[in-house]
């Protein structure tokens, strides 16, 4: 046992309850929030007690999850006194053993999660945890989230795993402290053993961890993006069709302009952007800033990737990068007017800018950039906007076990398909998912297909932008054979490659005939 520690006259000789050494590092400011003693009294950082009056309830919830007694009395101490106690107890061999044990267990739990994610080809792991409750762990596979593989992990295990991961050597933290009350992100790379058809193989994965507080004291939600480090693929390996591939390669080899890839989180924006970077000019020098770097560009030594430093910000880092004489600037995401303005000015100076955005479609990129401070005259200038892309990932039906539409057990959707002029001619070729799956797929889905809505900003589109005729842009594009995301998804449904229910969930109202006047009387039937 550790030697008794004398704190002050309020607390006499106390033996520290050792697990609290690790617990306090996950609870508060600079890892020095509270200490718990073997008689279940506590010492709490003075500021923490004032700022978080429910701290004792949180600690007791934690202790209850460990089936430990509850805290009774407590006193408040300043930072110096808590530091003094921690320094004394950290010299204890028993504490060192505990730290080593928790480090080992934390890494084992995270490795297990990543191994399962890689085996399932999962892109994201969702973790929800609350004191006194077992953690809920979900995997996103082929765009869908489910508890496909049961993994049991307690709240303390999850907190220890995440807090340790945020401080492992090699992680690139946006914050240095793991605090349940703050949102933070980090990235790290792990080597894991993964079961494959040809046996167990050693693989490396890049993790992007985003965490934030959830509802309820001590509750936490964390999402881990899992990217195999070998996942960087060129456009052909990504399955981009030859016609589009040729256009993308031509555009990313131009010396100046702005290429924007848009879509929601998890739509494949970063993957497509890196696919294009495979095809840039061999002599082009690239500077990239991302938050954080997800895909390592090991395929090109002239690409320098930088993790966003939150203390410097995107624009501060971009200004520094411009002094390195780049040909191409890659901006992980245009988040605010200042970054949008920087992209515009960089293109003006004769550089190629490649970036991502959050919009519903490619035309929406124009209006969103205008909302962020650029005038329509700015956006219509030659050599500014060069290519706009909206991308989505469409789950691909297994061609070996998908079922005919006649077996659809969703009457409302079936009625939509029968009545819609968009799908009625294809009722015999439309297929639906077989949730049981087969040995060729996973739950009826064989993989995902990237569908891309692309706009090449030509002279006529620049004129329409200058005139603020956004509706006219779509009319012009349609007259030249252009297809929207919805058009492309409908083609996949008609060919039996995509389940209509998936199409309806990704593109709400995709089967509605927008050219037909809507009869609102149906809304009030049975009122």
N, C-alpha and C positions, 0 to 999 in steps of 0.2 A: 504493500500500500504506500501511497505517497505520504510524505511527512506533513504534519499539520501546518496550516498556513495562517499566520496572524494577519488579519486585515486591519482592524482598528478597534476602538473600544466598543462599537456597536455590535460587532460580530467577533466573538472570541476565536479560539482555535477551530478551524473548519477544514474538513477534507473535501476536496473538490470532486463532484460527481463527474467522472472523466468524460462520458459521452457529451457533456455540455460544452467541452472545449471545442469539439467539432461543430456542435449545434449552433453555438454563438457566432461562429464564422459564417454561417449561412443566414443569420437572422438580421444583421444590422450593419450600421455604419462602420466601415473599416474593419469589419470582423470582430468588433469588441462591444457587443450589445449587452450581453448578460452572462452571468455565471451561476451555475446551480451547484449546491453542496449536498453531501450525502444525507444530511438531515432534512433535505428538501426545502431549505431556505434558499434565497437567491440574492444576488447583487446585480443591479441593473444600471446601465449607463444613464446618467441623469437626463441628458437630452432625449434619449430614446423613450424614457418613461413619460416625458412631457408630450412629445410628438405623437406617441402611439399609446394612448391610455389603455388599449386592449391587449397590451403585450403579455400580461400574465395569463389571460385567457388563451392566447396563441401558444404560449409555452406549455400550459396544462393540456391543451389539445394534442400537442406533440408527445408529451409524456404518456398520455392516455393511449396513444397509438402504439407506444412501446410497452404498454401494460405496466407502467411505472406509477408510483404515488404522485399525487399532485403537490404543487408548491404551496407552502404556507406563508410565512412572513418573508418580507424582502426589504432591502434598503437600496438607496440610490448612491452611486459612486461616480466620481469624475473619471476622465480618460486615463490620467496618470495612475490612479489606484488600480483600475482594471488592468492596465498594461503591466503594472508591477506583479499582479497575481499571475497573469498569463506567462510572464517571463519566468517566474519561479516554477510554475507547474510544467512549462514546456521542457524543462531540464529533466523531467521524470522519465525513466525508462519505460514506465507503463504507458505514459501518454504517447511516446514514440511508437510503441507497439500498436497502440490503438490507431494512430494515424496511418501506419503502414497497412493495418488490416482494412481500414475503411477505404484507403486508396485502392487496394487490391480488389475489394468488393465492388467499389464504384466502377472501376475500369471493366471488371468482369460483366457487370450488368449492362454497361453501354455497348461492349463488344457483342453481347448476346443480342441486343436490339438491332445492331447494325448487320450482324450475320443474317438474322431473320429477314431484315429488309432487303438485303442483297439477294438472298435466295428467292424471295417473292418478287423480285424486280420492282420493289416499292420505291417511289420517288420521295415520299414524306412519311414521317412517323409523328403521330399526334399523341401527346401525353397530357392527361388531365389528372390532377391529384389534389386531395384535400385532407387535412388532419383527421386521423381516425378512420379513414376510408381507404380501401385498396385502390391503387391507381388504375385508370382506364387508358389502355394503349391501343391505338388504331393505326392501320397501315393504308396508305393510298396506293392502289395498284390499278394501272390502266385508267386513271382519272377518278376512280371510285374509292371512297373511304369505308373500311370495314374492319371488324375484329377478326380478320381471317385466321390469325394464329394467336391462341391464348397465351399471354405472358403475365405471370403474377408478380407484382412488385408492390411493396408497401410504400406508404407516404414517406417514411424516413429514408427508405432505400432510394426513392426517386429524388428527394431533396439532396441527399449525399451525392448521388450520381451526377446530378446537374451542377451542383456547386463545385464539385471537383473538376468536372469537364471544363467549366469556365476558367479554371486557373491552371490547367495542365500546360506544361511547356510545349510550345509550338502552336498554341491557339492564338488567334488574332482577335483580341477582345475589343469591342466597342466600349466596354466598361470593365474596370479591373476588379470590381467587387460584385459578388452575387447577392443581390438584395431582392427579396420577394416583392417588394413594393414598387420596384422600378422595372421598366422595359429595357432589355439589353439583348445584344446578339454577340455571337462569337463563331469562329470557324476553326476547325482542326482537322488533321488527317490521321487516319487510323489504319493499321494493317490488321486484317481479320481473316479467319479461316471460313470459307464458304463451301457448302455442299453443292456440287454440280453433278450433272449426269455422269461425268467422267471421274467422279470422286471428289475428295476434299481438296480445294486449291487455295492458295494464298492470294488475297486480293487487297487492294488499297482503296479506301473510300474517303472522299472529302465531305465533311459534315458542316452544314450551316445551321446553327441553333438560334432560334428566336424565341424568347420567353417574355411573359408578362403576367401580371397578377390577374386572377380570375375572381369571380364573386365569392365572398366568404373569407373570413380571416384565415390567412395562411394558405389559401388555395392558390394553385399555380397552373398555368397552361403553357406548354412548350411544344414547338414544332421543329423537328429536325429534318432538314433537307439532306437526303443521302445521294451523293453523286459519285459513282465509280470514277477514279482518276483517269482511267483509260477511256472514258466515255466521249472524249472529244472526237467528233466525227465530221467528215466533210459533207457537202451537200448530197453527194451520191449515196453515201452511207446512211444519211438521214432519210433517204427515200424520196427526195424532192424530184419531181418529174423532169425529164430532160428539157422541155421547153422553158419552164420556170428557172431551172438550174442555170441555163445559158444566160437568161436575163439578169439573175442575181450576180453572177460572176462578172458580167460586163459592168454593172453598176458599181460593184465594190472595187473595181480596178480604175475607176475614174479618179482624177487627182483632187477633186473638190466637190463640195456639196454636203447635204445632210441625209443620211439614211436612217429611218426610224422604224423600229419593230415594236408593235403594240399588242396588248392583250392582257388578260387578268393574270394574277399569280398562278403559276403552274401551267401556263399555256405553251411553254417551250420557247419563250422569247430569247433567253440567254443561249439556249442550245442552237437555235437558228442563227443567232449573231455569230457564235463561234464557228458554225458551219461555213458561214460566209468568209470569216477570217482565214480559213484554210486556202482561199483562192485569191487573196490579195496579191499585188505585185511582189515578187520575191525580194526586191530591194527596198520595200516600204518599211520605214521605222514606225512602230506603233507604240503609243503610250496609252494605257488603260487605267481607269479608276473605277472600282466596283465596291459595293457594300453588301456582303464581302465578296471576295473572289470565290466563285463556285467551281468553275472549270479551269484547270491549269492548262495554259497554252504551250505545252511542251513541244508542240509540233513546229514552232517557229521561234528561233532565238532572238528575233528582232522585235518580238512583242514583249513589252515590259508591263507587268500587272501590279497594281498598287491597291492595297486595301484602304478604304476610306478612313481617314483619321477624323473622328467627330469633332476634335478640337480645332481642326483646320478647315473642315468643310469641303464640299465638292469644288467650289470655285477657287478656293485657296490652293488646293492641290492641283487643279487644272492649270492655273497660272504658272505654278512651279514646273509642271510637265511641259508647258509650251517652251520653256527655256532649254529643253533638251533636243530641240530641232526635230520634232516628229513630223511624219507625213500624214499619219492618221491618228485621230484622237477617238478613243472609245470611252463613252460615259455610261456607266452601269444603268443609270436611270435619270431621266429629266424630272426632277421632283418639284422644282419651284421656279418662279420667274427669273431668278438670277442665273440658274443653270441654263434655262432656255435661251436667255440673252447671250450667255457665253457661247453656246453652240452656234448661234447665229453669227456672232462676231468672228468665231473661228473659221466658219465657212467663208465669210467675207474675205479673210486673209489668205484664202487659197488652200485650205486644208480640207480633208475628208473627215467628217464626223459620223460615227456610227453609235447609235444609242437606242434605248428602249423607253417606252411610255405606257401609261395605263389608259387606254380608250377602248370603246366597244368595236370600232371598225376603223378602216384606214382613212376614210374621209374625216372622221372625228379628230384625227391628229391635227388637221388644219385648224379647226375651231378651238381645240384645246390650247394650241400654241398661241393663238390670238388671245384667248382668255388669260394667258400668262404674260401678256405684255407686248407681244410682237404685233405690229400692224399688218393688215392684209397686204398693204403695199410692200412691206418688208418680206412677207412670205412669198410674194409673187415675183421677186427679183430673180433674174437668171442665176444659176449655179448656187442657189440656196437649198431649197427642197429638191432632192433628186429622186428619191424613192420612198414610198410609204407602204408599210406592210402590216396587216393585222393577221395574227396567227392563232390557231386553236389546235388542241389535240383531240382527235376523234377516235373513240374506242372502236377497234375493228372486230367484227363478228368472226367467230371461227367458222371457216367454210366447211369443216367436217361435221359439225354438230348443230349449226343454227337451224331454226325451225321456220316453217312457212307462216305467213301472217295470219292464216286461218286459226292458228292455235293461240293467238293473242288473247289474254284474259282480262284486258282493260277495255271495257266497252266504250268509255268516253274517247279514248285515243283512237280506237278502231273506227268510231264514227267520224272523227276528224279526218282520218286518212281516206275513208270512202267518199266523204263529201267534198274534200279539197281537190280543186282542179290541178293542184301541183303533184298530187300523189295518186289520184284515181286511175290514171292509165297504167300504173305500175304495180297494182295490187298483187299480181301473180309473181313478180320478181322480188318484192319486199320480203325480207327475212327478219326474224326476231331472235333474241338471245335464248340460249339453252343454259339456264343458270347452273344446271348440274355439271355442265362442261364435259370434256373428254380428255383422253391422254395427249391430245394435240394442243390443248389450250388451258387457260386458267379461268374457270367459271364462265365459259362461253366466249371469252374474249382472247384473241390471239396476240394482241398488241395494240399500239396506237398509231394513228396516221396523222401527220401534220398537214392541216389544210391552211392555205395562205391566200389572203386577199391582197393583191398587189396593185399599186398605182405608180406608174412612171410619170413624173411631173413634166409634161411637155408644154409647148408654147400655149396651146389652147387652155390647158388647165391653169396655167399661170394667169391668163386673162380672166378666167372665171373666178379665180381667187381674188384678183385685184378688184373685180366687180362685186365681190362678196356673194356670188351666186352659187351657194353650196349645193342647192338642189340641182342646179344646172350641171354640176360636175358629174353626178351620178347618171343623168340623162346622156351626157356626152360619152361617158365610159361605156354605158350599156350599148350605145349605138356603134361602138367599136369592138364588140364581142367580149367585154369585160364581165367577170363573174364575181359576185359577192361571196362572203363566207356562207351565207344561207343557201345561195345557189349551189355551191360546192357540196355542202352537207346534204342537200336534197338529192344530188346526183349519187352520193354514196348510199343513201337510203334506197333510192330507186334501183340501184344495182345489187342490193342485198348485202352490202358491206358494212352498214351501220344500222344499229337498232333504232327504229323511229322514236322510241322513248328516250334514248340518249340524245338524239337530235333535238327533241322537244325541250329537254332539260338544259342543254347548252345554248340553244337559240330559242328562247321563249316566243311562242306564237309563229313558229316557222311554217306550220301547215295552214295558217289562216290566210284566206284569200283577201288580201288588202285592197284589191281592185273592186271587190263586191261591197256594197253598202251593208253595214252591220245592222241587224235587227235586234234592238235592245229589249224587245218584249220578252225574250227568252230569259233575261236576267231576273224577271219578277215572277216567273212561273212558280207556283206553290208558296208565294209570300203570305 
